[in-house]
Amino acid sequence: MSTPIRPLPFCRWNRVRETVNVSRVATDQVTESSRPGAAGRQATSAGVHATLAVLDLLAARPQLGLSDIARELGLAKSTLHRVLAVLVERGWAVRDTEGLFSLGIRALRLGSSSADLPIVKAFRTVAAEFLTRHDETIALAVLDGSESLFLALEETSQPIRLVTHVGSKTPAFASASGRVVLASHPPAAVAALFGGRLLVTPTGRRLNGVAELQTILEEVRARGYAENHGETADGLYAASVPVVNGEGVTIAALTTCVPVSRITPLLQGEIVEDLKRNGRELSQLIAWLPSFGSRRT
């Protein structure tokens, strides 16, 4: 019997935060700003935030000019000029002959460290079992904003397969992995993330707004897993289950991608059951992990 995916108490927790006395906050801010060195700390903090924002943007959209970056981040060009100069000098960014910025070799080197993450090492353990039994591609995905990102991947040995790679992204509203993580979020959080947006899958299916997405996520919550038939790639079947830590927070998704030409009703049922079992095993292995990047607001 599948375990339902329960939404987190988003609204209740958020309301508690908003009841903080405004006058006390203002007083604390005045007191903090009057302390020796406070202005320097605030400036340093702003610089760190700006630097991280630039790196995040370049990771998502390489080859951007200074004006593009300023417009996207809403920061002054003077501030970004200083930040980018340091990033280029230290090798975290590069500037081409046309003045466009991209991630540098030092930033790209961080990607090679993903294999050492505890959750990825644990994934390798359960992935080996799944591959031995089914020889179908299995991946570990996390939510990155409104997209699902492959953090780790073990591919099938069969010649007909999904061509993908670690770091690839798909719209979370369309993919099985994204839906299984979104299903753990309260409806209000999902509406805030996708409200007013045109929801068209990579294969061209247009969802009837957030209302249809909420219906899909409700079904995922009830079943405890998500399935996808040709919505992220033509001729592809995908199934995904949640990976939950000890706090009960869905921090990732375990997903498999299989060409529909190999799927039969019997095999589909076996794959889902094995994936659910592997998802529970992985959840036990990473129960100690904190809820990194998860929406607990």
C-alpha positions, -999 to 999 in steps of 0.1 A, spaced: 0 0 0 15 34 -10 22 60 16 4 93 9 26 124 5 15 149 31 18 187 25 40 206 49 23 232 72 33 261 50 6 286 58 6 281 96 43 284 100 44 315 78 16 332 98 35 326 130 66 344 115 45 373 104 32 380 140 66 393 151 61 428 166 71 453 140 82 480 165 106 455 181 121 446 147 126 483 140 142 488 174 165 458 169 175 472 135 184 506 149 203 490 178 222 467 154 231 495 130 244 517 159 269 491 170 305 495 161 313 478 128 277 472 119 278 492 87 308 472 75 291 439 83 260 449 64 280 460 34 299 427 35 266 408 37 252 427 7 284 419 -13 281 382 -5 245 381 -16 253 399 -48 282 376 -56 260 345 -50 232 360 -71 256 365 -100 269 329 -98 233 315 -97 224 336 -127 254 326 -147 248 289 -139 213 292 -153 221 315 -182 257 318 -194 270 345 -217 253 376 -202 265 412 -205 268 436 -175 235 453 -185 217 419 -187 229 409 -153 220 442 -138 185 440 -152 179 404 -141 192 410 -106 180 445 -101 214 456 -89 235 487 -97 260 483 -125 287 498 -103 282 470 -77 281 443 -103 312 457 -120 332 452 -88 317 418 -81 324 405 -116 359 419 -116 368 398 -85 350 367 -99 370 370 -132 403 376 -113 398 345 -91 386 323 -120 350 320 -109 338 337 -140 352 345 -175 346 375 -198 348 369 -236 359 393 -262 323 406 -266 321 414 -229 298 385 -221 302 367 -188 300 329 -181 311 306 -152 348 301 -149 367 269 -144 367 272 -106 329 274 -105 326 245 -130 349 224 -108 323 224 -81 301 201 -102 327 173 -100 322 173 -63 285 163 -65 295 126 -66 308 130 -31 275 143 -16 261 119 10 228 117 -8 245 108 -41 266 81 -24 234 66 -9 217 69 -43 244 47 -59 236 19 -34 199 17 -43 205 25 -80 227 -6 -84 198 -28 -72 173 -12 -95 197 -15 -125 204 -52 -118 167 -60 -118 155 -38 -146 184 -23 -165 166 10 -170 179 45 -163 174 57 -128 181 92 -115 181 113 -84 164 147 -89 160 178 -67 138 209 -70 157 239 -82 133 268 -82 105 258 -106 126 232 -123 136 196 -115 174 190 -117 192 157 -121 217 155 -93 229 119 -101 222 94 -128 228 57 -136 220 48 -172 207 17 -188 230 -4 -210 203 -7 -236 209 13 -268 175 29 -269 174 53 -240 168 88 -228 198 110 -236 203 131 -206 230 141 -181 237 152 -145 227 189 -143 199 187 -169 166 204 -160 130 199 -168 99 220 -157 89 207 -123 52 210 -132 57 187 -162 81 160 -149 74 131 -127 103 140 -104 92 176 -101 56 166 -94 65 142 -67 84 169 -49 58 196 -55 31 172 -41 48 176 -7 43 214 -8 10 230 3 -13 241 -25 -8 277 -16 30 274 -22 24 257 -56 0 285 -66 25 311 -56 52 294 -77 32 288 -108 2 312 -107 -2 333 -138 23 313 -158 16 295 -190 21 258 -182 32 241 -214 51 208 -212 83 203 -233 62 181 -257 36 208 -261 7 198 -238 -8 228 -223 -21 224 -187 -53 242 -178 -35 265 -155 -26 259 -118 -60 243 -113 -51 213 -134 -16 211 -118 -32 211 -83 -55 182 -94 -24 162 -107 -5 168 -75 -35 157 -54 -35 124 -72 3 121 -66 -3 127 -29 -29 100 -28 -9 74 -46 25 83 -31 43 84 -65 41 102 -99 39 89 -134 45 107 -167 36 96 -202 54 116 -229 51 150 -213 89 157 -210 100 137 -241 81 120 -268 78 82 -263 91 84 -227 75 69 -196 88 81 -162 79 72 -127 91 89 -95 89 85 -58 98 109 -29 130 107 -9 121 118 26 144 127 55 139 121 92 119 153 95 94 141 71 104 165 44 107 155 7 142 166 -2 146 147 -35 129 123 -60 140 89 -72 129 86 -108 132 62 -137 130 69 -174 119 41 -198 111 42 -235 74 34 -239 83 7 -265 96 -14 -236 68 -8 -212 40 -33 -206 14 -32 -179 31 -59 -160 66 -43 -162 51 -9 -153 36 -23 -121 69 -40 -112 89 -9 -118 67 12 -97 68 -12 -68 105 -16 -69 110 21 -72 88 27 -41 109 1 -22 141 17 -33 128 51 -24 120 39 12 155 24 14 171 57 2 150 77 26 163 55 55 199 60 44 196 98 43 172 103 72 199 124 90 202 149 62 188 184 68 161 198 45 185 216 22 168 236 -6 133 224 5 104 247 10 96 247 47 82 282 49 
